[in-house]
Amino acid sequence: MRIERTSSKMSIVQKIKEIEDEMARTQKNKATSFHLGVLKAKLAKYKRELLLGPSKGAAAGAGEGFDVSKAGDARVGLIGFPSVGKSTLLTKLTGTRSEVASYEFTTLTCIPGVIQYNGAKIQLLDLPGIIEGAKDGKGRGRQVIAVGRTCNLILIVLDAMKPLVHKKIIERELEGFGIRLNRQPPNLTFRRKEKGGINFTSTVTTTNLDLDLVKAICAEYKIHNADITLRYDATADDLIDVIEGNRVYVPCLYVLNKIDGISIEELDLLDRIPHYVPISSHLEWNLDSLLEKIWEYLNLIRIYTKPKGQIPDYNAPVVIRGGDSSTVENFCNLIHRTIMKQFKYAMVWGSSVKHNPQRVGKDHTLADEDIVQVVKK
């Protein structure tokens, strides 16, 4: 049975390679867009099969040392090639000892630590070194990236001596596992239906997708009835991502480590990489800037509670995600689920209101360092 499974897996890997080779040989132009779109759909299906195996419940990756419970206000994963300095960085930021040595594959399990910053507890995971081909099941890469899918932020740690080569390889591996870095979900609607065929509409003049290509991609998934609406010039990859439905969209920082080993001129060139922070974990250079960037990319905000007739508690802020998640209702639910049952209104001091204090309802959006007093019925 094991031989059959191995053979099946190798067969899928071979099919993936054949499709990738054919895509590499095919010139990218309008005449070949249909063919490439169909190949991309086939490729996505095979990659999902490789990851999940015969049973979708047996997802890739909870091996020994990888079943780490979520803790704190957010989870950050350190991903990178062996010996780029992840273990040293974990130790410097959290005080947690992860075995450090000058040879590759020192870390064989997932090592958790906690960063205390701005009153928040941020879980930092030192994941085993990723290698090229991880998405094909080599090394511990599948488990590494499976944990990476659960993170609120990914730090790709790069060696300043060879950053761009490693960056491209790791991005390709993460893409193969359905992780989309620093991107928003496609702004298109896909809805299956029982009959009526493929109904394709667009609110813009689209050039990447047309009805024939949409039908061909859907046919690869044996979808013959669906409503699809585009709100921008979407690509075949965007449509495939929505159909697959298992993509995760994660902010990412590129941590350029060991900058003490390169010149100022080389550092200036590397400064053109977007979303990057240069550091030396060994010499503790620029770690404060890294922490500031982590806070910014996690989009966390601090809310201080104020009991009636008392001063605000500045020592223990309630940390929540910013944006649409930072409503008064979500804030109350984080404190205790029963608060909203007795909620009447809230008094808020801070930058989210025009007057201090201001009476607001449960849908009010809070800002960093607001002070909130909940008034019950």
C-alpha angles and dihedrals in degrees: 000000000000090000090052092051092048091049091049091049092049089049091056091046089051092050090050091051092048092052093046090049091050091049090050091052094048117090113232111237140118093276093056098039092096093052093045092048092055091046090052091053091050090048093051091051093051092047091052090049091050092051100042100032122204092324121053088209092065096073119181118271133024097123127152111311093010100091094090116163117231113255136175129014098307141004124233124187126207110214127176147114119294117284097017092123105264094136092049090049091051090051094048095047100040109016088237113138113233112177108265126198138148094246129083127267095024091147111062099164135039110275116201126204135167127236114208106208134152090349091304130117110222118189111222119196122200102207124197116269113281119225133197110276095033091135088060091059098263120149115338092312097118092055091045093055094041088061089043088061090063095053126105090211134016123211111201104201113209132189108239089221094063108011106142097050092050092042093058094046094050092045090052091050092049092046088053089058094051096258112141114198122215092346136120123231113269113274096231135107122231120182126171118218137182099245144354100083125246112333109194121185133166133195090204136049097264124202103175099056132040133172095265093053092044090052092047093051091047090049090058086061092043089246111147101159122050145123114233123184125184123202096181140017095293124186133223088258090057093052092047091050091053093047092048089051095192101093120124122207111212131175113237137199122198106220108202103204132190094034087154086077098059136064127256089249091055091047090052090055092049090049087080091073108106119234093018135140121192115217146154107218092186094054093032093237117167096352090136090060090049091054091049090052092047089054092047095048093046087055093218123165132193121230120190121211122224119196113209112278093007136096118261118273102243094171099068113034121185105241117211138163115270127234120035091356095060099082124136088246093056090046091054093046091054090056095045134331093229096061095082091056089066097030116133103162141312133241112220132195119188147057096315093070134057095221130041109253106017129179112236140173132237094273095058113122114232128213134213114294095008116155116226131194115186117214115204130207 
